[in-house]
Amino acid sequence: MSKQRIGILGGSFDPPQMGHLILAEYSRESLSMDHILFVPVADHPVKKGELRLPFHHRLAMLELAIEDNPCFSISRVDVDRGGPHYSADTVKIIRAQYPQAELFFVMGGDNLRSLPTWERAQQLYDCCRLAVMKRADADISADMHDDVLPNLSKYVDIVDVPMLSVWLSSTFVVSRLRKNLSVRYLVPDKVLEYIAAHKLYR
């Protein structure tokens, strides 16, 4: 029996938007993963103090965003423990929860580029493979940090998506919301309805 293949996608999801879902779905398909765990953070060691909404709103929107995909679910591993939450710790805990699974830490190309600055980066890829989404104009490669992160390239899977020439961001979505501009097709409809109903990001 083959090992279950599980992807881990962490983030603030403030709000969850189509870029998150595209990253998860295309990585899952490309690397034949069985499931993607979305891991919302309660606080963010890099974006300390920058979270726009409290966790309960971000969790509610994420639940709405992924509810129609049976291959997606939410892990509370970064919420039900004290922070700060570093990716190496998160993956270590999920590894203990799924000891027989092959784990993939799903990230955008910008995250691979900044990986040498991450806390205990080598411990992260010692526990899992890195599934890296490469957009059409991205200048990244699996071996780009082998000089500072030993053998990193052996643990990197590049998910090449030429069609994805524009990378959405939650910051871009919120900027449009605050200007009273449309974000339709940038976020799932149910997330947009939740934002409107709760008068968020005003």
C-alpha positions as CSV (number, residue, x, y, z in Angstrom):
1,M,0.0,0.0,0.0
2,S,1.5,3.4,-1.1
3,K,2.0,6.1,1.4
4,Q,-0.6,8.9,1.7
5,R,0.7,12.1,0.3
6,I,-0.3,15.2,2.2
7,G,0.3,18.9,1.4
8,I,0.6,21.6,4.0
9,L,-0.3,25.1,3.1
10,G,0.2,27.6,5.9
11,G,-0.7,31.3,6.0
12,S,-2.7,34.1,7.6
13,F,-5.6,33.8,5.0
14,D,-6.5,37.4,5.7
15,P,-8.6,36.9,3.6
16,P,-8.4,33.6,1.8
17,Q,-8.3,34.3,-2.0
18,M,-8.2,32.4,-5.3
19,G,-4.3,32.4,-5.3
20,H,-4.4,30.2,-2.2
21,L,-6.8,27.8,-3.8
22,I,-4.9,27.7,-7.1
23,L,-1.7,27.0,-5.3
24,A,-3.3,24.2,-3.3
25,E,-5.1,22.5,-6.2
26,Y,-2.4,22.7,-8.8
27,S,0.2,21.5,-6.4
28,R,-2.0,18.6,-5.3
29,E,-2.7,17.6,-8.9
30,S,0.9,18.0,-10.1
31,L,2.5,16.0,-7.2
32,S,-0.4,13.4,-6.9
33,M,-1.2,14.4,-3.3
34,D,-4.2,12.8,-1.6
35,H,-5.0,15.8,0.5
36,I,-4.1,19.4,1.4
37,L,-4.1,20.7,5.0
38,F,-4.7,24.4,5.3
39,V,-2.9,25.7,8.4
40,P,-4.1,29.2,9.4
41,V,-1.8,30.9,11.9
42,A,-3.0,32.7,15.1
43,D,0.0,35.0,14.9
44,H,2.7,35.3,12.2
45,P,6.4,35.6,13.1
46,V,7.2,37.5,9.9
47,K,4.0,39.6,9.8
48,K,3.9,40.3,13.5
49,G,1.2,42.8,14.3
50,E,0.1,43.0,10.6
51,L,-2.9,40.6,10.8
52,R,-6.0,42.6,9.8
53,L,-8.7,40.4,11.3
54,P,-9.0,38.2,14.4
55,F,-8.7,34.5,14.0
56,H,-12.4,33.6,14.2
57,H,-13.1,35.6,11.0
58,R,-10.2,34.2,9.1
59,L,-11.2,30.7,10.1
60,A,-14.8,31.2,9.1
61,M,-13.8,32.5,5.7
62,L,-11.3,29.7,5.1
63,E,-14.0,27.1,5.9
64,L,-16.3,28.7,3.3
65,A,-13.5,28.9,0.7
66,I,-12.6,25.2,0.8
67,E,-15.9,23.6,1.8
68,D,-16.7,22.3,-1.7
69,N,-13.3,20.5,-2.2
70,P,-13.2,17.1,-0.4
71,C,-9.4,17.1,-0.8
72,F,-9.0,20.2,1.4
73,S,-9.3,20.5,5.2
74,I,-8.2,22.7,8.0
75,S,-5.6,21.9,10.6
76,R,-5.6,23.9,13.9
77,V,-2.1,23.0,14.8
78,D,-0.9,26.6,14.8
79,V,-3.9,27.8,16.8
80,D,-4.1,25.3,19.6
81,R,-0.6,26.1,20.9
82,G,1.4,29.1,21.9
83,G,3.4,31.1,19.4
84,P,5.4,32.3,17.7
85,H,4.7,29.7,15.0
86,Y,7.6,28.7,12.8
87,S,7.1,26.4,9.9
88,A,9.7,23.9,11.1
89,D,7.7,23.4,14.3
90,T,4.4,23.1,12.5
91,V,5.6,20.4,10.1
92,K,7.2,18.5,13.0
93,I,3.9,18.3,14.8
94,I,2.0,17.3,11.6
95,R,4.7,14.7,11.0
96,A,3.8,13.2,14.4
97,Q,0.1,13.2,13.5
98,Y,0.7,11.5,10.2
99,P,3.8,9.3,10.8
100,Q,3.3,7.1,7.7
101,A,2.5,9.9,5.2
102,E,4.8,11.7,2.8
103,L,4.5,15.4,3.5
104,F,4.9,18.3,1.2
105,F,5.2,21.9,2.4
106,V,3.4,24.0,-0.2
107,M,4.7,27.5,-1.0
108,G,4.9,30.2,-3.6
109,G,8.2,30.9,-5.4
110,D,8.7,34.1,-3.3
111,N,8.9,31.9,-0.2
112,L,11.6,29.7,-1.8
113,R,13.5,32.8,-2.7
114,S,13.5,34.0,1.0
115,L,14.0,30.5,2.5
116,P,17.5,31.2,3.8
117,T,16.1,33.8,6.1
118,W,13.6,31.4,7.7
119,E,14.0,30.2,11.2
120,R,15.5,26.7,11.2
121,A,14.9,26.2,7.4
122,Q,17.0,23.0,7.2
123,Q,14.8,21.4,9.9
124,L,11.8,22.2,7.7
125,Y,13.0,20.3,4.7
126,D,14.5,17.5,6.8
127,C,10.8,16.7,7.7
128,C,9.1,17.1,4.3
129,R,9.5,18.0,0.7
130,L,8.9,21.5,-0.6
131,A,6.3,21.9,-3.3
132,V,7.1,25.3,-4.9
133,M,4.7,27.0,-7.3
134,K,6.5,28.8,-10.1
135,R,4.7,31.5,-11.9
136,A,5.5,32.3,-15.5
137,D,7.9,35.2,-14.8
138,A,9.6,33.8,-11.7
139,D,13.4,33.4,-11.6
140,I,13.7,30.4,-9.2
141,S,15.2,27.0,-9.3
142,A,15.5,24.0,-7.0
143,D,19.2,24.5,-6.5
144,M,19.2,28.2,-6.0
145,H,20.2,28.0,-2.3
146,D,22.3,24.8,-2.2
147,D,25.4,26.9,-1.3
148,V,23.8,28.0,2.0
149,L,21.2,25.3,2.6
150,P,22.9,22.0,2.1
151,N,21.2,19.5,-0.3
152,L,18.0,21.6,-0.5
153,S,17.5,20.9,-4.2
154,K,17.0,17.2,-3.4
155,Y,13.9,18.1,-1.4
156,V,12.3,20.7,-3.8
157,D,9.6,19.9,-6.3
158,I,8.9,22.8,-8.7
159,V,5.2,23.1,-9.8
160,D,5.5,25.0,-13.1
161,V,2.3,26.9,-14.0
162,P,3.0,29.1,-17.1
163,M,-0.6,30.3,-17.2
164,L,-0.2,31.9,-13.7
165,S,1.5,35.1,-14.7
166,V,-0.2,37.2,-12.1
167,W,0.1,36.2,-8.4
168,L,-2.8,37.3,-6.3
169,S,-2.2,38.5,-2.8
170,S,-4.5,39.1,0.2
171,T,-3.0,42.6,0.5
172,F,-4.1,43.4,-3.0
173,V,-7.6,42.1,-2.3
174,V,-7.9,44.2,0.9
175,S,-6.5,47.3,-0.9
176,R,-9.3,47.0,-3.5
177,L,-11.9,46.4,-0.8
178,R,-10.9,49.5,1.1
179,K,-11.2,51.5,-2.1
180,N,-14.7,50.1,-2.7
181,L,-13.5,48.3,-5.8
182,S,-14.7,44.9,-7.0
183,V,-12.9,41.8,-5.8
184,R,-15.3,39.4,-7.6
185,Y,-13.4,36.5,-9.0
186,L,-10.4,37.3,-6.8
187,V,-12.0,35.6,-3.8
188,P,-14.7,32.8,-3.6
189,D,-18.3,34.1,-3.7
190,K,-19.1,32.8,-0.2
191,V,-16.0,34.6,1.2
192,L,-17.1,37.8,-0.5
193,E,-20.6,37.4,1.0
194,Y,-19.1,36.9,4.5
195,I,-16.9,40.0,4.1
196,A,-19.9,42.1,3.1
197,A,-22.2,40.6,5.8
198,H,-19.7,41.4,8.6
199,K,-18.5,44.7,7.1
200,L,-14.8,43.6,7.1
201,Y,-11.8,45.4,5.8
202,R,-13.5,48.8,5.8
